[in-house]
Amino acid sequence: MVMDALATVTYAGTKKNVVESGMVADTPAVAAPQKDGEPWKVTVVLEFPRDTDPFLKSTVKAAEAAILYHIKQQTPNTEHPTPVEVEIKTEFKSAPRPEVGEMLPGVKNIIAVSSGKGGVGKSTVSANLAIALARLGYKVGLLDTDIFGPSMPKMFDVEDERPYAVKKDGRDLIVPIEKYGVKLLSIGFFVSPTTATLWRGGMATSALKQLIADADWGELDYFILDTPPGTSDIHLTLLQTLPITGAVIVSTPQQVALADARKGIDMYRNEKVNVPILGLIENMAWFTPAELPENKYYIFGKEGCKQLAEEMQVPLLAQIPLVQSICDNGDAGTPAALSSETATGLAFINLAQSVVTVVNRRNKEKPATKIVGMK
């Protein structure tokens, strides 16, 4: 009777019922009442792939309702029917995900690359910073946290790559793609590049947590987070999941971009967040044409980010020029930081050295960042 009821419950993960999906871990137990008035007790054990299964709660509720309904249908219509209690126990094929605060035990420093405004080149800076740090000899990971607009697979020319999973410590872990000495993960590896990702906030944050906690990042000196523009659910999820060592803010010299950069700084400096600002990066600081490499044209304004850094009393980590090759290299999957012989490549190497310096200073002078506890 109980198995018949469970055969009517569909598990969304397989689009089959829980019996066909092999999720009924043991023969359901049915205990008759020992005394008058006591309920029948039905106990079922369902096995899910992992403790973070997004369909767990809905499946358990559906199983309880199906069993109760099935028993009611099979029980003669009496004036005082015997009560029934249903208990659904859950087990997991994969070991449970580590607790918040213990997800990345092998990672020394977590750096959030952020901006208040889109279109300022934050992802370009993130990719080149990660590569430059790797070229300096550090172990580097890069997570594309922009769930709705991932760009890292294209920037690293790995759009056709598909990460695989390995069994490690009883868990199925995603193996990041490695290129240019950087371990890389992005939701872009798992969705179509030509299809919009129509997800609610909860689905997006759940996917982000999987990329963080259910991946084999291993030992890293620097874990770079390429965050989406603005202040959103994604940022809150990162702050509530990871102890971020510090943030670097990317902006152009333009006043509109600087106004939004202030909001980004305020988010990290909020007393509930308290993530140190490691410094500012002025991107597209000036335009230099290839045929006139000594010339500088300040098409977005001059030294606006430098002035903001002085106002906010944080370091200006770098001024990155606007050069056609940066765009071309990004589109081709060969970021500028791969070569230190060009002005832009050298600028990113210098940026990486500056980041190492400010991170070391921050770690000496300030306590470790605490994970934000927000409701």
N, C-alpha and C positions, 0 to 999 in steps of 0.2 A: 504493500500500500504506500509506504513512504517513498520507495524508489519510483513508483509510478508518478507520485507528486513531483519529485525532483526532476523527472523527465520532461516536465512542462516548464521548467525554469531555464531560460536562455542566458548563457554567459556571453556578454558583449565582446569579450576578448577573442573568442573563437567563432562566434555566431552560431554555436551549437548549444544543446542543453548541457547541464552540468554533469549528467551521467555519461553522455557521449564524449564529453571533454575529459573524462577520467578524473574528475575533481572530487568524487565521493571517496574519501580516503579509507573508510572502513564501513562495515555493515551497520546501518542505522540501528540504534538501540531503542527498544520500546519497552518501558517498564509499566506494568499494571499497578493500579493503586493498592496499597496495603490495607487501607481503611476506607470506610464509607466517607465520601466527600472529598477524598484526596484526588488529585488529577492524574491522568495518564501522563507519562513523561517520555518525550521523544527527543533523542539526542543524535545529531548528525555532525560529522566532521567533514568540512570542505577544504580542499587543498588548493591554494592560489599560487601563482608563479612567484609573487613577492609580497612583502608586507605593505608596500606602497601601491599595490594594484588599484587603479582608479575606479574599478568596477566592484570592489570588494563590498562596500556597504550596500549598494543597490542589489547585488546578488544575494547577500545574506537576508535582506528584508523580503525579497521575492521568494526565497526558499521557505522562510517562515510562513508567509501568507499562503503559499501553495500547499504546504503540509496541512495547515489548519483547514483550508477550504476542502481539501481532498478527504480528510477525516470526517468533516461535517457532512459531505455528500454520501459517505459510506455508512454513516451512523443513522440508525432508525430515528425518525422524528419523534422524540419523546418530550414530555412536558418539562423534565429536569435532566437535560443531557449531562453526561460526565465531562467535567472540564479537562482540557488538554494543555500541557505546557510544552513548548518547543524550544530547544536549546541548539543553536548552531555554533559549533566550535570551528576555529580556523587554524590551519597549518600552512606552512609555506615551503615551496621547493627550494627557494633561495634563502640564504641566511639573511637576517634583517639588516636593513641599512644602518650604518653607524649613526649615533646620536649627533644632533647639531653641536658643533664645536669639536667633533672628532672625525669629521668627514675627510679631511685632507691632512693626515698626520705627517706626510712626507714633504709638505710644502712649507718653505721658510717665510716667503714674503708674497702677499697678495696685493696687487696694484690695480686699482680701478682707473681706467682711462675714460674720462667723462667730459660732457659738454652740455651746456644748457640748450644749445641750438643745433639743429641738423644742418648738414652741408658744410661744416667747417673742417672736414678732413680727419675726423676723430678715428675712423677705422683705418685710414691710411697711416696715421701716426701709430696706432696700436700694432699693426702688422710690422711696420718698420722698427718700432721699439723692440718688439719681441725678437726679431731677426738680429738686430744689432746687439742685444744682450747675449744671444746665442753665439754670435761671432766673437764676443769678448770672453767666451769660455764658460758661460753659466748655463745651467739646466733650466730650460724655459718651457712653460705651457701657455697656451693662448686659448681663451674661451670666448667665442662669439656669443654674447648674451642678447643680441638683438633678435628676438624670436620672430618678429614680423618683417624684418628687413635684413637678413643675414648676407654678409658680403665677403667673409673670409675665404670660403671655398674658391671664389673667383680670384681673389687677390693672391692666393697661393697656387693657383692653377691646379686645383684638385677637385674640381666640380664633379668629375665622374667617379671619384673615390667613394667607397662605402665602408664605414667602420664595421668591424666584426666584434663578436663578444668572446671572452674567455672565462673559464671557470677559475675563480681564485678565492681561497678562504671560504668556500661554500656559496659564493655569490657569482652571478653572471655579470661581468663588467665589460663596458664598451672600451675598446682599445683606440685611443686617439690616433688620427692620421699624423705621420711625422714627415716634415719637409723643412729644409733649410735649418735643421737643428732644432725645430720647434714642434712640440706636441700640440695638435690643433683639434678642437671639436666645435661644431656648429650645427644648429638645427637644419641648416642648409643641406647637410648630408642626408637628411631623412625625409625631406619634402621636395616636391617638384619645383625647380627654379622658375617655372613659368606660371605657377598657380599661386594665387593669394592664400595666405594662411589665415583662415577665418576661425579664430579661436577666441573664446572668452578668456578673461584674465586668469582664472583658476587653471585652465588647461596650459596656458603659456608658462605660468610659474611652476607647474608640476613638471613640464618638460625641461625647464631650466634646472630644477633640482636633480633630475635624472642625469643631465650632462655633467653636473658637479659631483654628485655622490655615487653614481652608478658607473663611473668610468675609472679606468686604471691609469691615473695620472702619475703615480710613482713618486720618486724623489725629484723635487723641483726647487731651484733657488728663487725663481720668480714665476708667479702665476698671474698673467695679464688678463684682465677682464675688459673686453671691448663692450662698453655699455651703450644702450640706445640713447638718443637725445632726450633731454627733459628730465623730469622726476616722475617716476611711475611705479606700478606694481613690481616691475622687474628690479628696479633699484631697491625697493623695500625688501624684496625676497633675498637679494644678495646681502643686504645689511643684516637680515635676520638669520642668514645661513652661514655666512663666512666672517671671520675676524679680519676685516680688510686692513692691511698695514697702512695704506695711505692712498690718496687719490691725486691724480694729475688732471688738470683742467685744460682742455684744448679750446682755443678760440682764434678767430681772425681778428685783425685790428679794428674791424668795423664796429661802430658804436652799438648797432642792433645786436650783434653777436656778443659783445661785451656785457650788455644788459642781462642777457640770458646766462652768461658765464657766472655773473654774480649770484644768480639763483642757484646754480649748481654748487657753488662754493658754500652758500648758505645751507643747502641741504646737508652737506657733510659736516658743517660746523654746528649744526643744530645740537642743543645740549642732550637730546635723546639719542643722537647718532654718534657725534664726537669722533669722527674719523679724520686724522690729520691731512691737511692739504700739503702735499709734497712740493707742489709748484705749478706754475702755469707754462703752457707751451703756446707760442704765437705761431700759428700756421698761416701760410700765404702772407707772410710778413711783407714781402715785396715781390714784384715780378721782374725776372731777369731773362731777356730773350737769349736764345742759344747763340745768335750771331754777335751779341754784345754782352758777353759774360760779366763785364765790369760795371754795367749799368744797373741801376735799381729804380723801379717805378712803383710808387706806393699807391696802388690802385684801390686798396681797401682802407686807406688811412695809414698813418705812420705811428708805430710804437704804442698803439692803444693798449695792447696786452701788457707791455712793459710798464705802462702807467698804472694799470689795474693791479699788477703784481706789487708795485710799490705801495699802492693804496691799501691792499689787503695784507701787506707785510709778509709776503711769501716769495720764494725765489722764482725768477724767470728762467726756466730750465733750458729753453732753446727758442730761436727764431728760425723757422723753416721757410725758405723762399718758395715762391710759386714758379715752378719750372715745368715745361711741357712734358719732360721725361718722367716726372712723378706720376702723372696721369697715365701715360703710356705704359710705364712699368707695372702700375697697379692693374690695369686692364689685361696685361699680358701674363700676369702671375709671376713677375720677376721684380719684387719691390726694390726700391732704390738703395736700401741699406745693404744689399748684397755686394755692393761695390763701394769702397772708401776712396776711390779715385775721382769721383764726381763730387761737386759741391754739395748736392743733396745727400748723397751717401755718407759723406763726412759729417754733415749736420746731424744725421740720425745716430751715427756712432758717438758723436759728442753728447747727444741727448742721453744715450744709454749710460755713458760714463757719469753724467750729472745725476741721473736717477739712482745709480748705485751709491753715489756719494750722499745724496739726501736721505736715502733709505737707511744707510749705515748710521748716519747722524740721528735720524728719528729713533732707531732702535736703541741707541745709547742713551738718549735723553728722555724718552717717553715710555710708559708702560705699554704692554701689548694691548691692541684694540680688543674691546669686548664686543661680542655679538649683540646686536640691538634687540631688546625685548619689547616689541610693540604689539598691541592688541589690534 
